[in-house]
């Protein structure tokens, strides 16, 4: 027996026989008093009932929006009913630097304070903002910079200890120098005392708009001075034996009897290196009190790390001895293709290093807050065995959790996917790096085809991107110098594989990262300082998110992204088989097809698309596009394909064992056809 109730703009369907979610039912009942209720079983029409049926206390709920897309209850986000994206295509991840997204301040003073340059807030993710993100086909929002990290701004009035700017990069601080995993960055809250609740509300809003929430976890390192004010376990390092350089259950590695010394040259750059600026912070003195010294996050064992080391962080000990040997059981090779349940069972009775349990507890804490997945920073610097342990625990809690990892060693990809149970890795070293050379006019499409083929067995796990917080903006002079050059790259990157596609905020507007923010050089939007993001600010238009101040070029680029990502998010063909047409067309006579064009097919069951992209800024000339009969599997002498990303369709004629059609592409043009 199913019951349905109109609740907060959604159709909430209740199953009488399921009692697992009674607490959600009670929440719905409390808020839905006197609301008409509908009842239906599988064979009857809907009949009006009274809301009093809810008082039976026998119901659980699954929610569906009126459009029919699936919704689910999120048990851990204040008992709210939340939406699950309905997506016939593939996952689309929108990475947003949370601190920058909603900032409308345009001052952009280098090394500017939060008062001078402004900062974005959780509350800036309004329904209008979230809808604009959803319009790009987004299924997951990766909120970067959420966990409380070290920063130069003082929140002493809220009971938060000040961080020492001598070991902070920039004024706003690195989001990867986390100081408290059990709370969130106070910069992001309207009321820092209420910051965790404000983030929980953002989780709910995101779910209500049909998207899932991903945040960072950085198991390799933490801030130089980690101090959680609401830990679920003892703070990292609290129980360490600091007389030992290494001990299995120490959270850190130590250099006994030796003090930490700031890297040479750092004291002259802190907060911009200006005496007047330094005097504004009482802790800036060219020193940092740490005894004994700890290993630095990137593995430096020197008490005085180099200025290019990750000196603002300390490395976590996972039971890897200084000589590289392991102080924990090795995961048997037989587990490579076993499900997560078997991995969890393997670790259940093992004695493991303390750091393993601490990070497991952190992940579970955020899952219980309603977070739907994690992006794991520098995962390759942590043993695969730990990932087997952690990810099997996560999947036990939430089988649908989204797990993305940063791994840049191609020979280790399969270990982290198959043994470490990662869902996705960045396809940077192969696909992104090769695509970047093509966008800069320095590479050949054949090279891209080759690197894509090298990961064909794990292609669905290799996330594609063109920008993220680590990489240069496409429009920056240091990269392509023009956002237009990203258009064919987007189509190819997003449509070639069944793996997720990642977009970085501002990418769809041609943001060039040219701001002199403070720490670091332009070309990448700063993650270390308070800054505005101009192209994004114009699109925001004072919170309307309607491109009201965007240029015509920015609007056109944004619309191209929306069209392309609409195909990615809704067309089943992008989850199916991939077939390159490049070699066939490159070898054909009497055609203008060259190494600057790329054609391929995607198909799944009755769905299929043909993609042809021109990476050259010049017109292609007349191309005779050739597709094998076996690829299209049609039984006709003439075949017309409908346009998906094109101003018109295209007609192919049978010629021997192939279909052929002629077309000409403008510079940087991509066309997508459906069959």
Beta strands, then each sheet from edge to edge (+ up, - down):
strand 1: 2-7
strand 2: 10-15
strand 3: 37-40
strand 4: 47-49
strand 5: 60-65
strand 6: 71-74
strand 7: 80-83
strand 8: 92-97
strand 9: 140-144
strand 10: 147-149
strand 11: 178-184
strand 12: 212-217
strand 13: 221-223
strand 14: 254-259
strand 15: 291-294
strand 16: 313-315
strand 17: 373-376
strand 18: 402-405
strand 19: 424-426
strand 20: 462-465
strand 21: 501-504
strand 22: 577-580
strand 23: 597-604
strand 24: 607-614
strand 25: 622-628
strand 26: 638-645
strand 27: 650-655
strand 28: 658-664
strand 29: 670-674
sheet 1: 4+ 3- 1+ 2- 5+
sheet 2: 6+ 7-
sheet 3: 8+ 9+ 12+ 17+ 18+ 19+ 20+ 21+ 8+
sheet 4: 10+ 11-
sheet 5: 13+ 16-
sheet 6: 14+ 15-
sheet 7: 22+ 23- 24+ 29- 26+ 27- 28+ 25-
end
